[in-house]
């Protein structure tokens, strides 16, 4: 069961208004929340980012954080996301329905759509790692906003797949930014390196959890830009996202990263992340 525009509907009953600005322009925002054993993980952080995204695109959300939390719990219940189920919750807000003009209408009513679906964790891939391809970052310059404008991300992901890789590592003039839908970390001499959280990347929820866990456990973290040459010389590389968690990248451009196997620091962080999940869902 889905929630769309104030109504509970079954799949197949959906209808998008032809002048919904999310449909016409990608004029909207979204969040994807991980559900572990029936409980939302990092929900407050996702809500905080949703409201920030709204402010950045000059959209005023008519719902409070408490109202959205209640809706999220209802979604889990109505879709049988019980304590034994891993899942994701998708929350999307378009600016609303208005005649098709490029400037922002003075008065529109945002349209909220949300659903929850079971989704298994990528545990097998996390053990063996994945491949990546360096791709020029062709996206816009406000990657810090989690908007519905995802065509750039779609294309760079496909470019990587066309090259025989599983994901892309993006760069602007040789400076690494992030992946198609994830943040990226390089490991060198026992320290983590990742692009600073500015307008060139999305400040990922899992990215921040990993940074915090690393610092709490004495692992140095450098939030600063680095080059593709530095990446190619890294001991380990991994990406982080809500659904991919901590995903090692064991080859880049067809060449092995480090030994070509999942490295010890990646494994350590996966272990720390697992503990963090368990502590969170047991609350």
ABEGO torsion letter per residue (X at the ends): XBBBGGBBBBBGABBBBAABAAAAAGBBBBBBBBBBGGBBBGAAAAAAAAAAAAAAAGBBBABBAAAAAAAAAAAAAAAGBBAABBBBBBBBBBAEBBBBBABBBABBBBBBBBBBBBBBBBAAAAAAEBBBBBBBBABBABAABBBABAAAAAAAAAAAAAAGBABBBBBBGGBBBBBAABBBBBBBGGBBBBBBBBAABBBBAAAAAAAAAAAAAGBBBBBBBBBAAAAAABABBBBBBAAAEBBBBABBGGBBBEAGBBBAAAAAAAAAAAAAAAAAAAX
